[in-house]
Amino acid sequence: MARKFFGTDGIRGRVNTDRMTAAMAMRVGMAAGAHFLRGDHIHRVVIGKDTRLSGYMIEPALVAGFTSVGMDVVLVGPMPTPAVAMLTRSMRADLGVMISASHNPFADNGIKLFGPDGYKLSDDDELAIEALLDAEPLLAAAERTGRARRVDDAQGRYIHAVKSSFPEGLRLDGLKVALDCANGAAYKVAPAALWELGAEVVPLGVQPNGTNINQACGSTAPQTLQETVVASGAHIGLALDGDADRLIVVDEAGRIIDGDQLMALIATSWARAGKLRGGGLVATVMSNLGLERRLAAAGLTLERTKVGDRYVLERMRAGGFNVGGEQSGHIILSDHATTGDGLGAGLQVLAELVQSGRPASELLRQFDPVPQLLKNVRFGGGRPLDDARVKAAIGAAEAELEGKGRLVIRPSGTEPLIRVMAEGDDADQVARVVDSICAAVAEVA
């Protein structure tokens, strides 16, 4: 059964159009609340958000929805997505909600849901909630409506939890870290955690105003961080995205280090220490072939899933892996978190940097990437990938790359985009096949 509202990462859309309205948020609260009203205990939902202006609209609408069906609400304010997942579990809540559109511009927003175990909901749960969205809500009797309250120490709880993932006895004294929080959810907790571990922090993107989240900052726009690392003489730079579940690193020379390199570092290091489970790691079809070759050289495997950290996590749980993620910087370290945690992954990288005594430019270059090119083509509607002309272009590209590289073409799960990626040892060939497919999509879109 196709999902009507849920995408690859919750419900997301442009604010006050499409599905991201106050009315829709209230319906989601009613439906999700009703679905998780199980047993006769006091039911509770934890709600966090990033720094978008529309959070002021969506948060109270969700509160109205949840309380109307009899669920109590705990509000934690601006907090990273992994913090909401952690608090949901530690507070013994029935449900967790993160109001965020992650790396998208401020005009978008979204609703991510976590179960009582702190993991994102299964397809079955999402389908059940979708069915309730179209049904008449079962409202609680007047005396059984829920209450709402704010928790003031939520930030401290998360800082303590994420610091506990850092090697005991290790400190960051003498390490200068440029930290870009994307004017997003981690603008307070991330600098505080690094400072408490002894680092000298050069903060960027820590002045949110409701509309500047991810604006020329953060993991999707690291240019300012690159310049700052070099200008300030920092040893390393860390860039988070709007809800802080993603990490991109900049070395001391200002070069970008993506999630593939970071996963290779963590997995091989954990393997040497006897901490790696599953015999390798899980990544998506977008991860570079160079990562696969690097792991193979270390006697480790790479298992690929379709794009989306939820699919990575599903495979990790099924196969007993404790490291997984995406090239974009979603890195899941399941020994410490139930979802991607940019700050948590960053602390593992900093631990390796301190323990190795090597510069970031040397330590983080784990492999030479195979030439890879990704381009996006925006479309107005319909299904461009079903068009005969696009299919013909894809077929021709596959034939040209056969035995020499990979081709991955997919619609975005969050935006009206067709993503076209190819990789192979011949960079010119890769560019040629990507451009040919993009041209075909653009012609029919």
N, C-alpha and C positions, 0 to 999 in steps of 0.2 A: 504494500500500500504506500503510495507516494505521500510525502509529508507536504502539507500546505503552508505551514508557517515556519517550522524549524528548518534551519540550514545546517551547514557543517559545524557551526558553533553557536547554537541557540537561535534566538529570533533577533533579526537585525534589519534595520531600514533607516531611511531618512526621517528625521523627526517631523512630526505633524503631517506626514504624508504616508501613504502605504500602510504598513502595519505598526509603525512606531508612534502611537498616539497614547494619550492618557487613558482613553477609553479601552484601548487594547491592553495596556499594562494592567488595568484593573481586572479585565477578563482573564488575563494570564494568572494573576494572583488568585482569583476565584477558582480557576480550573486546576492549577497546580496545587493549591491548598486542599481542595476537595480530594484530589488524587492521593495525597499523602496523609489524609486523616485516617490513620489506621490505629486501632487499639483505643483504650480508654484513658491514656495518659494526657497530660497537658501538651498540646502540639506547639511546636516552635519553628520559626523560619528566621535565618540570619540573612540580612540584606546589606550588601556593600555597593559601592559605586566608584567610578572614576571622577574626574573633575569637570565633565561636560556640563554646560549650562542646563541642558535638558534633564539632567539628573534630578534637579529640583522639582521637575514636573512628574517624572516617571516614578521616583521613589514614593511619594505620598499616594499615587494611584495604586501602586502595588500594595502598600500598607492597607489601603481601603479594601482591596480585593481579598487579601489574606484574612484580615480581621473579620470581614463580613461572613466568612465561612467558618469562623471559630478558631483561627490559628493565631497564636501570639507572635509578635514580630520583635526581633532584636536588630537595631540599626547600628552599624559600625562606621558609617561615613566613608570618606575616600580611603580605599584600601586596595592593595593588589588582588587580582583574581586568586592567586594561590593562598592568600591570607583568608579570603572568604571560605575557600574549600577547607582550610585547616580549622577555622573557627566553627564551621558547621559540624565537623566531627568532634572537636574538643568540647563544644557546648551541648553535645548530645541532641542537636537539632534534627528535625525531620527533613529539612530542606534548606538549601542555601541558594541565594540569588546574587549574581553580580550584574550590575547595570553598567554596561560598557560596550562600545563598538571597537575595542582593542586598538588597532593601528589606524583605523579610519579617521577621516576629518571630524571636527567637532559637530557638524550638522547631522551626522549619523549617530545612532545609539542602538543598544541591543540589550537583551536579557538572556543571561546564561544561568542555567539551573544545575545544582549539584544535589545528589542524594545524601542520605544520612551518613554514608561512608566517606563523603568528601569527593566522590568521583562524579564526573559528568553523567547525565542521565543516559540510559540505554535507549535504543530506538523504540522499544516497546513502551517505555514510560512516556516518551515524547509523543508517540501516536495516541496513547491513552489521554494525555493532556489535550492534544489537538481535538479529539472527539468531544471532550468536555467544553472546549471553547465554543463550539456550535450548539451546545445544549443549554437548557434553562438552568441557571445556577441553583444549587441547593443551599440556601442561606441558613445561617445558624439562628436559633431562637435568640431573642433579645438578651437574655441573661447569659448566653454562651458565646457572644461575640468576643473577638480577641482583643488583647491589649498590645501596646507598642511602647518600647523604651529604648534609650540609647545606652550603649556601653562605652564608657570613657577610656578604658584601658586596653582597647582592642589593638592599638598600634604597638604597645609594649608587649602584648602577648605574641604578636607575629614576629617582632624583632627578636625576642627570646627564642622562638621556635627556629627561625632561619639561622641564627647564630649557632644553635646547637648542632647544625649540620657541618659546621666548620671544625677541622681537626682540633681536638682538645689540646690545650697548651700552646697552640700556634697563634702568633699575633702578626699584625700587618704594620708594625712599627717600621718607619723609614720608607714605606711605600707610598708614593704619590699617585692617587687615582683620580682621573677626571671622570665624573659620573653625570650622565645625561638622563634625567628622569622624564623627559618628554612632556613636561608640564602636566603629568598624569598622576595616576593613583599612588605611585611610590615616592612622590616628591618629598615626603617627610621621613618615611621609614627607611628608605634605602641609604640616604646620607647618614642617618643616625646609626644604622647597623655597622657601616664601614668605620665610622668614627669610633664607635665603642670597641672595635677590634684593633684600633690603633692606627688606622690609615690617615694620611693627610688627604682630605677630600677637596677636589675642585668641582663645585656643584654647577650644573647647567640644567635648564628646564625645570626649575623648582619654584616658579612664580606663576601658577595657573590663574587664569582669569575667566575661565568658563568657555572661552573660544579659541585658546591657543594650544590646546592639547594636540600633540603630534605635528604642530605647525613649524616646519623648518627645524625640527629637532627630533630626538629619539632614534630608535633603531631603524626607522624607514628613511630618515634624513640625517645621516651622521656627519655631514660636512663640517658643521661648527665644532663638533666633538673632535674631529680629526685635526682641525686647526688649533684647537685649545690644547690638545695633548702635546703637540709639537711646541707651541708657544710657551706653555707653562713648564715644559720639561718633565711632564708626568711619565711614570713608568708604563702606564696602561690606561686605556679608556673603556668604560662600560656604558652601553646605551640600552635603555629599556624602552618598551613601547607604552602606549597609553594605559594599559591595565597591568603592565609589568609582568606578563607571563612570557615575554620574549627578550632575548639578549643578543646583541651584536657587540663585538669587541674591536677596539682599535689598538694597534701596537704602538710602541714608543716612536716609531717613524711616521705614524699617521695612516698606516695601511689598515684596511678593513679586514677583519677575520670573521667568517660566517659560521653558522651553526654546524656545518659539516666538520670543519677543523676543530671546533670545540668538543664535539662529540667524540672525535677520534682521540683527542687528548685525554678526555675523562675516561673513556672506555679502556684505552691501553694502560693508563695509569692504574685504574682499578683492577685490571687483569693482573698486573705485576704484583699488586698488593693482596691478591686473592679475594677481592671484594666484588668482582664482576660476576653477575649471574646470567645464565642463558647462553654463554659461550660467544657472545657478541652483542650487537645492539640492533634496535629497530628504527628504521627511518622510512621516508616516503619515496615514491618514484621520482621525486625531484632532486634527491640527494645525488651528488656528483659521483661519477664512476671512480674517481680518484679515491674517495672514501672507501669504497668497496675493496679496491686494490690495497689500500693501506691496512685495512683490517685483516685481509687475507694474509698479508706478509707477517702479521703478528699472530697468525693462527686463529683469528676470530672471524665470525660470520656477520653479514649484513642481511637482515630480513627487511623487505620493502612492503609498504602498504600504500593504499591510495592516500591522497592528500587530506590532511586533517589530523590534528593531534589526538582527537578522540579515537581514530583508527589505529594510530601508533600505540596508544595506551591499551586498547583492546588486545592487540597482539602481544604487547609486553606482559599483560596479565595472564594471557593464555599460555605463553611460552616460558614464563618465569624469568623474563629479562628485567633488569633494573636500570638500564640506560636506553633512552630512545629520544627521538625528536625530529625536528625539521631543519632544513637548510636555512630557513628564515630566522631561526633562533629560538623556536619553541623547543626547550630541552626538558625532558621529564626524567627526574632522578627519583625513582619510586621508593628508594630507601628513606627519602626525606619529604616527599610531597606526592599528592595525588593528581597533580596537574603540572603543566609547565610553570616554572618559577625562574624568572630572569635573574633576580637577585641571588637565589639559591645556586643557580648554575654559575653565576659570576663569582661567588665565594669559592666554589670548587676550582675555578680557573686561577683565582688569586692564591689559593693554597698551593697549587702546583708551581706558580711563579715564585713564591717565597721559598718553597722547599728545594726547587731546582737551582736557584741562584742564576738562572739564565735570563737573558732579555726576552721580552715578549715576542719580538720579531723572530727569534730563533725557536723558542719553545712552541709557539702557536702555529708555526708552519709545519704541520704534520705530514702533508703530502702536496704534490703539485697537481692542482685541479686539471681535469680534462677540459678542453675548451667547451664551454656550455653557454647557450644563449637562450634567454627567456624574453618574449615579447607579449604584450597584452593588446587585444583588439576589442574596443568597446562596440557593443551592438545595441540597437534600439528595441529589438523584440524578436520573437520567433525562436527558431532552433537552427542557427547557422551550420552546426556540425552535421545536420541531416541533409544539407543541400548537396546535390550530385557534383557540383563544381568543387566544393570544398573536399568532398570525399576523394575525388580524383587527384587533387593536389596532395592530399595526405598519402594516398597510395603511391604516388610518384616519389615522394620524399622517403617513404619507408623502403622502397626498392633501392634508392640511392644509398641509404645508410645501412643497408643490410650487412651485418657482420662487421660494421665499422663504427657503430654508435647507437644511440637511443633517441627515440622520439616520444614525447609525452604531450598530448593535447587534451585540454579539459576546460569546461566552463568553471568560472569562479563560483564558489559556494556563497559568496557574500556580495558580489557586485556583478553588473551586466557586462562581464568581460569573458572573452575566450583567451585562455593562456596557452601559448605555443612555446614549447621548450624542446631543444635538440642538443645533443652533445656527441662529441667524437674527437678523434685525434687530429682531424683536419678542420681548423677553425674556419677557413673559407667555405668549406662544404657545409658546415653547420649553419653559418650565416645565410647561405644561399637557400637551404631548405626551409629555414624559419621564415625568411622573407617571402618565399613563394606561397607558403600556407597563409601567412598573414594577409597577403594581397588577395587571396581567394576569399578569405573570411570577410575582409573589408568590402569586397565587391558585392557580397550578398547581404551584408548586415545593414 
